[in-house]
Amino acid sequence: MEIMITTQQLIAKYGKPTQDGKAYLVSIALPFPMRLAWDKNTKVTKMRCHKLIAQKLSNALLEILQVYGLPKIQELGIDLFGGCFNFRAMRGGSDYSRHSWAVAIDLDPERNQLKTPYSKANFSKPEYAKLHEIFEKHGFINLGKAKGYDAMHWEIKE
């Protein structure tokens, strides 16, 4: 299992999360249109994330577009946006969610659900191997691979 950043390390590097995120959120233009996972008719062309991961996330998404191309991204559901910034506690825990800092992104939550074992999640299939490689190259870890569940979730690991 890959080493994940602790909450103490997150606070030291990214600051304490806040309800509005004003001190650390920036908006990035997405290199390809995404669709809201819960309303697939709604297009997403930009998103907010932590200013310290903005370039890494932008670079990862751009490389995903270059490697897969838009038709394949859409076919595979990589364009299904499940969110980034959401000030809240971790599901089933008292610690802040990584989404509170906006250092994590959820993709295709329907087919990569929180409690779905990684081996049954869509993102465990061979056609997503390059997706994992790209995110890892840019400093992100997939919880499905790291913990065996929550394959929708990609978070910064440094």
Order of alpha helices (4+ residues) and beta strands (2+ residues): alpha-beta-beta-alpha-alpha-beta-beta-alpha-beta-alpha-beta
